[in-house]
């Protein structure tokens, strides 16, 4: 099926999904762009409802896109001009898709290790955290409802498809969720900028742990910190007062999962 008009309903839908978080939430759908990301979505089991490619892309990325074409999603051939119109990049690859958002994929276990994010707003930070969390092998990502949309195009690109694979759960009251997790037997750590808190390098993590990272500008909410059993901080030299949220999350993730690896080796 060929599509060449900007006024085509499918093209309008894709562009609106790429730009409007409220429309994504309303429709339960998202837009993705790029050969590898679209292929990753298919390989990861994302439910795709439409695939749009240029003839050039179909030939150039034939092997990479094989899993994409093997899905039940209809494939539409679009012109190079339409690809340039839809793309958010200067040199589009000519591969686009619409997918269906998944429901929560995570049940918190008493012996799991998790990273939790509260009100992280920057989609680039979110994408980086998801990519790192998947690489480090945590059991899941816990999110407050104040975090940015997981299906924001920048999150999807930054996560390198991790959004489709890393188990996630969104909670609507983080302080209450902390209390519930602790009641399950998990030890919950608030990551804070405070010299009186435990140093991350002095903490030994065991199975059954949650580490919380807060908003880029304000950190964790006071009530969330108060609900946590323990507070930890990343020791820093020089005049730096804090770290970027995604950098802090990466350091915490390394320590959180390194302890598990050491325990297994022993």
Buried (B, 14 or more C-beta within 10 A) or exposed (E): EEBEEEEBEBBEBBBBBBEBBEBBEEBEBBBBBBBBBBBBBBBBEBBBBBBBBBEEBBEBBEEBBEBBBEBEBEBBBBBEEBBBEBBBEEEBBBBBBBBEBBEEEBEBBEEBBBBBBBBBEBBBBBBBBBBBBBBBEBBBBBBBEBBBBBBBBBBBBBBBBBBBBBBBBBBEBBBEBBBBBBEBEBBBBBBBBEEEBBEBEEBEBEBBBBBBBBBBEEBBBEEBBEBBEEBBBBEEEEEEEBBEBBBBBBBBBBBBBEBBEEEEEE
